[in-house]
């Protein structure tokens, strides 16, 4: 946040007070109403509460502005304290990393697109809206992300989000070599996560969003880590057990182009199903067996649609309504 906030706001916040917001507020779970991450902090001059929303978007979502408005209103209400107390100020921030920069979003509801220009302009001025801080990784280069001077894990995370989904296999492997200094730096520091856990998370993301097969990933990491053995064994064993790499490896063993393609597709679909099940379990608790089976048998298109909606719906019934 310090790397993207305007200087006035950055210096006005007491960052030593920054903490994750409570999972419960107003008798309701925040996760059913709000963004990817919510933090609380205090202003330096009067110690009043400030709420920081960090919303993550991997694609251009036309509902985003109304979504963030809903978050802001909800958070200000549940953190107000008493009827006499002022509602806390909210800083909404969007971390965006589609392949193209975020397009300008019309404030008029999409269903009003049929209005003529004059009427649309007039009604747009009357619609509720909220401004937000945008960190658009699609407008960044590797050099500009490195130039932020952030810790190695944060820098590598932003690089992965910004580029990996859009890279070819060869570009991914070349990127691992370019980012080797960051990998080695993470390997030496157990903050904010234990080094093995942090590197495992990065490796898992590589397997989940790219077409790189585990053997090639193992070779690339071996070349760029001082001691990759615990990481490789842990990550690849879990990948094999949970299906992310199984289909890819079968296709590679058969040695046929068709087999490789089908294997990779199957493996990635199984990996996405596993990730969605983890998200659903964290948000809604233990899932009914029939819903687990439905997710496991879903197509890639269905998995993408459910994953895009998982943070917006208030119930499992709403998520699987279609």
C-alpha positions in Angstrom: 0.0 0.0 0.0 2.8 2.4 0.7 4.1 1.9 -2.8 0.9 2.9 -4.5 -0.9 5.4 -2.2 -0.4 9.1 -2.9 2.1 10.7 -0.5 -0.4 12.6 1.5 -2.4 9.5 2.4 0.7 7.4 2.8 2.1 9.7 5.5 -1.2 10.3 7.2 -1.7 6.6 8.2 0.1 5.0 11.2 1.3 1.8 9.5 2.3 0.3 12.8 -1.5 -0.1 13.5 -2.2 -2.0 10.3 -4.0 -5.3 11.0 -6.4 -7.7 9.2 -10.0 -6.8 9.8 -12.0 -9.1 12.0 -13.8 -12.0 10.2 -17.0 -11.1 12.0 -18.6 -7.7 12.2 -22.2 -6.8 12.9 -23.0 -10.5 13.5 -22.1 -11.3 9.9 -19.1 -12.8 8.2 -17.2 -10.1 6.3 -16.2 -12.6 3.7 -19.8 -12.9 2.5 -19.9 -9.2 1.8 -16.6 -7.7 1.1 -13.4 -7.8 -1.0 -10.5 -10.1 -1.2 -8.7 -8.5 1.8 -9.7 -5.9 4.4 -7.4 -4.2 6.8 -7.9 -1.7 9.6 -5.4 1.1 10.6 -5.4 4.4 12.4 -4.8 8.0 11.3 -1.7 9.5 12.9 -3.3 12.8 13.9 -6.5 11.6 15.7 -6.2 7.8 15.9 -9.6 7.4 14.2 -10.2 4.2 12.3 -9.5 3.8 8.5 -10.5 0.7 6.5 -8.4 -0.4 3.6 -10.0 -2.7 1.0 -7.7 -4.6 -1.4 -9.8 -6.1 -4.2 -8.1 -8.4 -6.7 -9.3 -8.5 -10.4 -7.7 -10.7 -13.1 -10.2 -9.5 -15.8 -12.2 -6.5 -16.7 -15.4 -6.8 -14.6 -18.2 -4.4 -15.6 -19.8 -4.8 -12.2 -16.6 -3.8 -10.3 -17.7 -0.2 -9.5 -21.0 -1.2 -8.0 -19.3 -4.1 -6.2 -16.7 -1.8 -4.5 -19.5 0.7 -3.7 -21.4 -2.1 -1.9 -18.2 -3.0 0.0 -17.6 0.6 1.2 -21.2 1.1 2.4 -21.2 -2.2 4.2 -17.9 -1.7 5.9 -18.7 1.8 7.0 -21.9 0.7 8.6 -20.6 -2.4 10.5 -17.5 -0.5 11.8 -19.4 2.6 12.9 -19.6 1.5 16.5 -22.5 3.6 17.8 -25.2 5.9 16.3 -23.3 9.0 17.4 -19.9 7.8 16.2 -18.8 8.9 12.7 -18.5 6.2 10.1 -14.9 5.3 9.4 -13.2 6.5 6.2 -12.5 3.8 3.6 -9.6 3.5 1.1 -10.6 1.1 -1.7 -7.7 -0.3 -3.8 -8.0 -2.6 -6.9 -5.0 -4.8 -7.9 -5.7 -5.5 -11.6 -3.7 -7.8 -13.9 -5.4 -8.6 -17.1 -3.4 -8.7 -20.3 -4.6 -5.2 -21.3 -5.0 -2.1 -19.1 -8.3 -1.7 -17.3 -10.8 0.0 -19.6 -12.8 3.0 -18.5 -16.1 1.9 -16.9 -19.3 3.8 -17.6 -21.1 4.9 -14.4 -24.4 4.2 -16.0 -25.8 0.7 -15.5 -25.1 -1.5 -18.6 -28.8 -2.1 -19.1 -29.1 1.7 -19.8 -26.9 1.5 -22.8 -29.9 2.1 -25.1 -30.3 5.7 -23.8 -29.3 8.6 -26.0 -26.1 10.4 -25.1 -27.7 13.4 -23.5 -30.0 11.3 -21.3 -27.2 8.9 -20.4 -25.0 11.8 -19.3 -27.8 13.3 -17.2 -28.7 10.1 -15.4 -25.0 9.2 -14.8 -24.6 12.2 -12.7 -27.3 10.9 -10.4 -26.0 7.4 -9.9 -24.1 6.4 -6.8 -20.5 5.8 -7.4 -17.2 5.5 -5.6 -13.6 6.3 -6.6 -10.8 3.8 -5.9 -7.1 3.5 -6.1 -6.0 1.4 -9.1 -2.8 -0.6 -9.2 -3.0 -1.7 -12.9 -0.2 -4.3 -13.3 -1.0 -4.4 -17.1 0.6 -0.9 -17.4 3.8 -2.1 -15.6 7.0 -3.7 -16.9 9.3 -6.0 -15.1 11.6 -3.1 -14.5 9.0 -0.8 -13.0 7.7 -3.5 -10.7 11.3 -4.2 -9.5 11.9 -0.5 -9.1 9.2 -0.2 -6.4 11.8 -1.5 -4.0 9.4 -4.0 -2.3 10.5 -7.1 -0.5 11.5 -10.0 -2.7 8.4 -12.1 -2.1 6.1 -9.1 -2.8 8.0 -8.2 -6.0 7.9 -11.8 -7.2 4.2 -12.2 -6.4 3.4 -9.1 -8.5 5.6 -10.3 -11.4 3.8 -13.6 -11.3 0.4 -12.0 -11.3 1.3 -9.6 -14.1 2.9 -11.9 -16.5 2.7 -15.7 -15.9 -0.8 -16.3 -17.2 0.1 -14.7 -20.6 3.5 -16.3 -21.1 4.2 -19.3 -23.3 6.1 -22.3 -21.7 9.4 -21.0 -23.0 8.7 -17.5 -21.7 7.8 -18.9 -18.3 11.1 -20.8 -18.0 13.0 -17.7 -19.2 11.2 -15.6 -16.6 12.2 -18.0 -13.8 15.8 -17.5 -14.8 15.4 -13.7 -14.8 13.7 -13.8 -11.4 16.3 -16.2 -9.9 17.7 -13.4 -7.7 14.3 -13.0 -6.1 13.9 -16.7 -5.6 17.2 -16.9 -3.8 16.4 -13.9 -1.7 13.1 -15.5 -0.6 15.0 -18.7 0.2 17.2 -16.8 2.7 14.4 -15.0 4.6 11.6 -16.5 6.6 9.5 -13.3 6.6 6.6 -12.8 6.2 6.2 -16.5 5.4 8.6 -19.4 6.0 10.8 -19.6 3.0 9.7 -23.1 2.0 6.1 -22.1 2.3 6.5 -19.0 0.2 8.4 -20.8 -2.5 5.9 -23.6 -2.5 3.1 -21.1 -3.1 5.0 -19.6 -6.0 5.6 -23.0 -7.5 2.0 -24.0 -7.0 0.9 -20.9 -8.9 3.3 -21.7 -11.7 1.7 -25.2 -12.1 -1.8 -23.9 -11.8 -1.8 -21.1 -14.4 0.8 -22.1 -16.9 1.4 -25.1 -19.2 4.8 -25.8 -17.9 5.2 -29.5 -17.0 6.5 -30.4 -13.5 9.8 -31.8 -14.8 10.6 -28.5 -16.6 9.6 -26.5 -13.6 11.9 -28.7 -11.4 14.8 -28.1 -13.7 14.3 -24.3 -13.8 14.0 -24.0 -10.0 17.0 -26.3 -9.5 19.0 -23.9 -11.5 17.9 -20.9 -9.6 17.7 -22.0 -5.9 20.6 -22.9 -3.6 18.7 -25.9 -2.1 15.5 -26.7 -4.1 15.1 -30.3 -3.0 12.6 -29.8 -0.1 10.5 -27.4 -2.3 10.5 -29.7 -5.4 9.6 -32.8 -3.4 6.8 -31.1 -1.5 5.2 -29.1 -4.4 5.4 -31.8 -7.1 4.2 -34.6 -4.8 1.2 -32.5 -3.8 0.6 -31.7 -7.5 0.6 -35.3 -8.4 -1.7 -36.3 -5.6 -4.2 -33.6 -6.3 -4.4 -33.8 -10.0 -2.8 -30.6 -11.3 0.0 -32.4 -13.0 -1.4 -35.9 -13.5 -2.9 -35.3 -16.9 0.1 -33.5 -18.1 2.5 -36.2 -17.0 0.4 -38.9 -18.7 0.3 -37.0 -21.9 4.1 -36.4 -21.8 4.8 -40.1 -21.1 2.8 -41.2 -24.1 5.0 -39.0 -26.2 2.1 -38.0 -28.5 1.1 -34.4 -29.3 -2.6 -35.3 -28.8 -1.9 -37.1 -25.5 0.1 -34.1 -24.2 -2.7 -31.7 -25.1 -5.4 -33.8 -23.6 -3.3 -34.5 -20.5 -2.5 -30.8 -19.9 -6.1 -29.8 -20.3 -7.3 -32.5 -17.9 -4.7 -31.7 -15.4 -5.4 -27.9 -15.4 -9.2 -28.5 -15.1 -8.6 -30.8 -12.1 -6.4 -28.2 -10.6 -8.9 -25.5 -11.0 -11.6 -27.7 -9.5 -9.4 -28.4 -6.5 -8.7 -24.6 -6.0 -12.4 -23.8 -6.3 -13.3 -26.4 -3.7 -10.7 -25.0 -1.3 -12.2 -21.5 -1.7 -15.7 -22.7 -1.2 -14.8 -24.7 1.9 -13.0 -21.7 3.4 -16.0 -19.4 2.8 -19.0 -21.7 3.4 -17.6 -24.5 5.5 -18.0 -28.2 4.8 -19.6 -28.7 1.4 -22.3 -31.2 0.6 -21.0 -34.3 -1.1 -23.2 -33.8 -4.2 -21.8 -30.3 -4.7 -18.2 -31.6 -4.4 -19.0 -34.1 -7.1 -20.6 -31.4 -9.3 -17.4 -29.3 -9.1 -15.1 -32.3 -9.7 -17.1 -33.2 -12.9 -17.5 -29.6 -14.1 -16.2 -28.3 -17.4 -13.5 -25.7 -17.6 -16.1 -23.1 -18.7 -18.3 -23.9 -15.6 -15.3 -23.7 -13.3 -14.3 -20.3 -14.7 -17.8 -18.9 -14.2 -18.2 -20.2 -10.6 -14.7 -18.9 -9.7 -15.5 -15.5 -11.1 -18.6 -15.3 -8.9 -17.4 -17.0 -5.7 -16.7 -13.8 -3.8 -19.9 -12.0 -4.9 -22.6 -14.4 -4.0 -24.0 -14.8 -0.5 -24.8 -18.5 -0.6 -24.0 -21.8 -2.3 -27.5 -21.8 -3.8 -26.8 -18.5 -5.5 -23.5 -19.6 -6.8 -24.9 -22.8 -8.4 -28.2 -21.3 -9.4 -27.6 -21.7 -13.1 
